[in-house]
């Protein structure tokens, strides 16, 4: 129960961050572009902006690289921001900023409807509302391993990030990390901390 509450809280925080990213994009660029906000186990945030996501897709598959990033950075929650148009049953279309969130056990989608004038000028966002979970969203929510990654998966993740030209920098935690055993397993293949 406690893990579920922690995951829900982490996801709610990330949805707020993703909403801020959407607002910032509309203010600066006038459009929504794909972006991600990730939260690590040590409560750090990683923002992947449109340019970074584009670079990732040019060097490999987006899903494989983001999954590797989530393993290497020990990501516990992720959100992906996407532009989208939702069609209601009466065939009315609504332009939205779609936010797809995930933790190890939760999958959730939310929409931020965009309000425009009759001339098409952006006026702002309406309140965010939850969407029913859709199987189509799974490709963008399946980045976080449901199980603790194995040593082989961690080494594979490091190799994937290296091929994509990405590195995760973090302070040396050897000797004083709260989960020393788990950290020792991660560092087993390394001779030094980065």
N, C-alpha and C positions, 0 to 999 in steps of 0.2 A: 504494500500500500504506500509506504513512504517513497519508494523509487518512482512509483506512478505519479505521486504528487510533485516530486522534484522535476520529473520530466515535463509535466504539464506546466509548471512554473517557468522552466527554461524555455519551453516552446512559446508561451505567452510573451515572455521578454523578447524573444527573437521576432515575433510577429510585430511588436511595437517598433523594433529597429528596422525591419523590412518596410514598414509603413513610412518611416522617416526617409528611407532611401528613395521610395517611390515619390514622395513629396519633393525631395531634393532634385530628383531627375526632371520632374515636370517643371520645377522652377528654373532650372539651369538649361535644360535641353528641349523642353516642350514635348517630351515623349518618354514612354517607359521602355527601358532596355533590360535584358536579362541581367540579373545580379544575384549574389548569394550572400547571406550572413550566417556564419557558423559560430557555435559556442563550444569551447573546449572544457575538459573536465576541471581545469584550474580557473574557470570563469574568465577566460580571455575571449575576445571576439575577433573573428577573421572576416574581413569584407572582401569579397571577390567582385570586382566591378566589371562592366561590360567588356572593356579592353582585355582584361585578364582572362575572362571566359572565352573570348574570341581566340586569344593566343593558345589556350589549352586545346580548343577544338581543332586548331591547325596542327597540333603536335601529337594528337592521339584522340581517343574517344573521350568525350566529356565525362560520361559515367565512370569509366575506369579511372581517370585521373582524379576526379573529385572523390571517389571512394578511397583511393590511395591517400589523398590529402587528409581525409577524415580519419583514417587509421593512423597515419604518422603524427597528426596533431592531437590525437585522442579527442575527437569531436563527439560531443554528447547530444547536440541538437543542431539542426540545419533548417534554413528557410531559403527558398528560391523564389525570386520575383520574376514574373513573366507578364508581358502584355497579352491581353486576350479579349475576345468578344464573346459574351454569353448570350445565348438565344433562349428566350422564355417560350413557354408552350404556345402563347399567342403569336409567336414569330417576331416579337419585339426584340431588338438587339440592344445590349448594354455593353459599352466599352468599359473594361475593368483593368486594374492592376491585380493580377492573380498571385497569391502568395501560397506556396506549397511548403508545409512544415513537416518535419520528421524527427523522431528520437528513436531509440532502440525499439520501443513498443508502440509508439503513437504515430499516426498519420493523420494529417488534418489539412484542409484547404480553406482559404478565406479569399474573399473578393473585396476590393476597394473600388466601388463604382465611380467613374469619372463623370462630372457634370460639365456640360458644354452649352453654350448659347445656341440659338437657332442658326447663327452664322458659323458655328463650329469652334468658337473660341473657348478654350479651357477655363472653367470657372472655379474648379476645386474638386475635392473628393467628398463623396457621401460617406456615412459611417460604414466601417468594415463589417461584413456579415459572413458567417460560416457557410460553407457549401457541403453538400453530401460528398463523402469520399468517392472518388472515381478511379477505376482501374487504370485509366490513361495517365493519371498523375504518378503512378508508382515509379515510372522511369526516372522521375525527378525527385523522388523521396527515398529511394533505395540506396542512399550513399552510406548510411551508418550501419555497421555490422550489428546484427541482432545478438551475436555471441561475441565474447572476447576474442579478438584476432589472435591467431597462432603466430609463433615466431616466423614461420615460413611466409605467412600473409604479410607480416610486418616487413620482412626483407623484400618481398615482391612489391609492396607499396613504395618502399624507398627507391627501388629500381625504376618503377613507373614514374615517380616524380623527377628522378634524375634525367630520364629520357625526355620529359616534358620541360626540363630546364627550371624546375621549381625546387626551392629548398625551404624548410621550416626551421627558423632559428629560434632557439629557446635557451634560457640560462641553464648552466650546468646544475643539475639537480642531484647528482650522485652524493650519497651520504646524508642528505637531509630531506629527502622526499618523503612525504607522509605515507606513501605506499611503496616502501623501499623494495619489497620483493618483486612487485610488478615492474618497477623501473629497472631493476637489475636485469630482468628478463629482456627488456627492450634494449638495454645497453650491451647485452652479451656479445653482439657482433661488432661493437664499436670499441676502438682502443682509446678514444677520448670523447669528451663532450664537445658538441658544436657550440 
